[in-house]
Amino acid sequence: MAAFSNKIFLLSLIMMALSSASTIQVSEAARHLLQTSQPAIPAVPSIPTLPSMPNLPAAALPPLPTNLPSLPKPALPTLPTVPKVAVPPIPAATSLPNIPFTIPSIPSNIPTSIPSIPFFSPPPSN
């Protein structure tokens, strides 16, 4: 890396010395120096190859049964019997109270003209 920075320093000196020369010659000299003085890129270490996986012996599995044994069916517990509750009959002498139901009468004097509100009414025409 130090060699690269030294060459850059030399390049800047050459450019200062050749400042009176044409820019084409300076750029050609600079290009030549840059092409010949690339910094050394360190080599990337190679990744070691992994060993191949060994073949594992296949374990012999027992054959699966073709018919499964039947399972016992669970028995549900019996529910206790609840005695029926009897409602005593209503005696015939008892009668329900008679509640009068009348429809209220609608008044016939409903106003048909809506009173005017000064704020919402249109202005009087002259």
C-alpha positions in Angstrom: 0.0 0.0 0.0 3.0 2.3 0.7 4.2 1.7 -2.8 0.9 2.9 -4.2 0.9 6.1 -2.1 4.5 6.8 -3.2 3.5 6.5 -6.9 0.6 8.8 -6.3 3.0 11.3 -4.8 5.3 10.9 -7.8 2.3 11.4 -10.1 1.4 14.6 -8.4 5.1 15.8 -8.8 5.0 14.9 -12.5 1.8 16.7 -13.0 3.2 19.8 -11.3 6.3 19.6 -13.4 4.4 19.2 -16.6 1.9 21.9 -15.9 3.2 23.8 -18.9 2.7 20.7 -21.1 -0.6 19.9 -22.8 -3.3 18.3 -20.7 -3.4 15.3 -23.1 0.2 14.4 -22.3 -0.4 14.8 -18.5 -3.5 12.6 -18.6 -1.7 10.0 -20.7 1.2 10.0 -18.1 -1.3 9.8 -15.3 -3.2 6.9 -16.9 0.0 5.0 -17.5 1.1 5.4 -13.9 -2.3 4.4 -12.5 -2.4 1.4 -14.8 1.0 0.2 -13.8 0.7 0.9 -10.1 -2.5 -0.8 -9.0 -2.4 -1.7 -5.3 -1.8 -5.4 -4.6 -5.1 -7.0 -3.6 -4.6 -9.8 -1.1 -5.7 -13.2 -2.2 -8.9 -14.5 -0.7 -8.2 -17.7 1.2 -10.0 -20.6 -0.3 -12.6 -22.4 1.7 -11.6 -25.9 2.5 -13.8 -28.6 1.0 -16.0 -30.4 3.3 -15.8 -34.2 3.5 -18.6 -36.1 1.9 -21.3 -37.4 4.2 -20.9 -41.1 5.0 -23.7 -43.4 4.0 -25.6 -44.4 7.1 -26.9 -47.9 7.3 -30.7 -48.1 6.8 -32.4 -49.4 10.0 -34.8 -52.2 9.4 -38.3 -51.0 10.5 -40.9 -53.4 11.5 -43.8 -53.7 9.1 -46.9 -51.6 9.9 -50.0 -53.5 10.9 -52.6 -53.7 8.2 -55.6 -53.8 10.6 -55.8 -51.9 13.8 -57.3 -53.4 16.9 -60.7 -52.1 17.8 -60.9 -49.8 20.8 -63.6 -50.3 23.4 -66.4 -47.8 23.1 -66.8 -45.6 26.1 -70.0 -45.9 28.1 -71.8 -42.7 28.9 -72.9 -42.3 32.5 -76.6 -42.6 33.1 -78.4 -39.3 34.0 -80.4 -39.3 37.2 -84.1 -39.1 36.6 -85.7 -35.9 37.6 -89.2 -36.1 39.0 -91.8 -34.2 37.0 -93.2 -31.2 38.8 -96.9 -30.8 38.3 -98.4 -27.4 38.3 -101.7 -27.3 40.1 -104.7 -26.6 37.9 -106.3 -23.2 38.1 -109.7 -23.4 39.8 -112.6 -22.6 37.5 -114.0 -20.1 39.9 -111.0 -17.9 39.6 -111.3 -15.5 36.7 -108.8 -13.0 35.4 -109.5 -9.4 36.0 -111.2 -7.5 33.2 -108.9 -4.6 32.1 -110.7 -2.2 29.9 -108.7 -1.3 26.8 -109.8 1.8 25.0 -108.1 3.5 22.1 -107.7 7.2 22.9 -109.5 9.6 20.7 -107.5 11.8 18.3 -108.3 15.5 18.7 -109.9 17.1 15.7 -108.5 20.6 16.2 -104.9 19.9 15.0 -103.5 23.2 13.7 -102.6 23.1 10.0 -100.7 26.4 9.8 -97.1 26.4 11.1 -96.2 29.5 13.0 -93.4 31.5 11.4 -90.2 31.9 13.2 -88.7 35.3 12.4 -85.1 34.0 12.0 -86.0 31.2 9.6 -88.8 33.1 7.7 -88.0 34.7 4.4 -88.0 38.5 4.4 -91.3 40.2 3.6 -91.6 41.2 0.0 -92.3 44.9 -0.7 
